Amino acid sequence: MEIVIMVAQLLLGLSILVGLHELGHLLTAKMFGMRVEQYYIGFPPKIFGFRYGETEYNLGAVPLGGFVKITGMIDESLDTKNLGEEPEPWEFRAKPAWQRLIVMMGGIIVNVVTGIIIFILLTYQFGDTYIPREEVLKNGIVAYSLGEEIGLKTGDKILKVNGEEYVKFTDLVSAKVLLADDAYYTVERGGQTIDVPIPVGFLDKFSDKDAARNFIQIRMPFEVGEVVEGSNAEKAGLREGDQVLAVADEPVAFFDEIQTILSEKKGETVALKVLRPDESSTENPMSEPITLQTEVTEDGTIGFRPLPQLEQGRTEYTLAESIPQGTFDAFNVIWVNALAIGKIFKGEVSASKSLSGPIAIAKFFGGTWDWEHFWRITGLLSMVLAFMNFLPIPALDGGHVAFLSYEIISGRKPSDKFLEGAQKVGMVLLLSLMTFAIFNDIFKELF
């Protein structure tokens, strides 16, 4: 069922974004009197369609894209049979270069506006809930394998990132930090302050599917949250609200300490010393400690979820405040993507680790339907789609924009033969990139 939900969210999100992108081209073309023959969400074969006026509107069976066919334009259809004749007034090629430029920018502009609107509404509706810096400084962080690899240690209190104080825990692991040149953490360890550099190329390791949980996490006091039905914890009598004091006679105060002990006791039976709320007493809300016996699975778990005892920060925004904040968040997506592409060209980040295809995107949406998460990923993808389409690659909107900009500046239009050849080269590049992304997703899932 999770796979079905992932695929459904992917198709819905892409259909919305592609439909709006192509609508941007269609509306600007019609605004300048160009004839639009077809509007497609997806690619043929056609599932459903209807004609309204001069335009046929279609839904295609191949969902990963879409297009509009504008008369007199050399596009992915490579329909050039009438280009040897004099252009009709309603054709794309008959219009001034500045009008053609606006038409080619129409889809990009719509995706940018869509992304900004989504981020603004999410900011206004949900605000921002986060773990503040002060909570990180209370007990420090847990350094897992990737964190230890760069020199961090469990208990480190991270004071600054790149010499500047941060606001919330997620600032420590943001792509903007990991992509920065000469990035480093300033930490307090054992009463001393030291700098821990983030090595060049570290983002490659962080791109692995299990990397996020193998890097760092805030060190959290906790109580027992949900006890999984049928688990060893439930069989042992563990209850929601219990406070675990010791595991296998070893005192614990943080959840990572339990994780460490249980990972060393796989397949064994261990004693849990817990405090349990005493609902009958108002003066002494906790009863005397009790001891429970539970078996540890081969995965090093017993079957409960921790309820963090952390004070969260929350910022709520008025609609007026949401506009600049949401706009900043939207354009930050483009900035991070630009940094990532720069790192790829420098050879500091592997393309195979950074590029994602439809399988990876579906996993971003997740296997549960959460509308806030759905719109957050859709808004992010809208900005990424705008950025990628603006790249000066033939067959993308950015390729058309580059040729039209040359025409406007130089006063000379590239020949139709050149544009046709460039379109063919661009199509080969795009199909190769799409094939690479799909097989790259499969490879990462398998290995």
BELKAFEN-V883763 format. One line per field, one symbol per residue. ss: DSSP state (H for helix, E for strand, L for the rest). psi: psi as a letter, one per 20 degrees, with the letter a starting at -180 (. if undefined). Layout:
# BELKAFEN-V883763
ss=???
psi=???
This chain:
# BELKAFEN-V883763
ss=LHHHHHHHHHHHHHHHHHHHHHHHHHHHHHHLLLLEEEEEEEEEEEEEEEEELLEEEEEEEEEEEEEEEELLLLLLLLLLLLLLLLLLLLLHHHLLHHHHHHHHHHHHHHHHHHHHHHHHHHHHHHLEEEEEHHHHHHHLEEELHHHHHLLLLLLLEEEEELLELLLEHHHHHLHHHHLLLLLEEEEEELLEEEEEELLLLHHHHHLLLLLHHHLEEELLLEEEEEELLLLHHHHHLLLLLLEEEEELLEELLLHHHHHHHHHHLLLLEEEEEEELELLLLLLLLELLLEEEEEELLLLLLLLEEEEELLLEEEELLLHHHHHHHHHHHHHHHHHHHHHHHHHHHHLLLLHHHHLLLHHHHHHHHLLLLLHHHHHHHHHHHHHHHHHHHHLLLLLLHHHHHHHHHHHHHHLLLLLHHHHHHHHHHHHHHHHHHHHHHHHHHHHHHHL
psi=hgggggggggggghggggghghhgggghghhjkqpogqppoaqqqpgqrqpocipppqprhoimarrqoppjpoaihkojhjiirpqqhjqgiiqqhhghghghiggggghggggggghghggggiboprorhhhhigiarpoaghghhijqqpipoogrpkjqqrgrhihhjqhhghiqplqqqoqpokiqpqpoqoqpjhhghiiqhjhgijeqqqopqrrpcppppjrhgghijqqpiqpphqpljpqqhqhhhgggghhikpirpqppoqpppniiphhnipaqqqpqpqqpriikrilqpqopmqpqqppqprghhhghghgghghhgggghggghghghijipphhhhpqahghghhghrjqoohggghghggghghgggghhipmpqirhhgggghhggggghjppqqhgghgghggghgggghggggggghgggghhh.
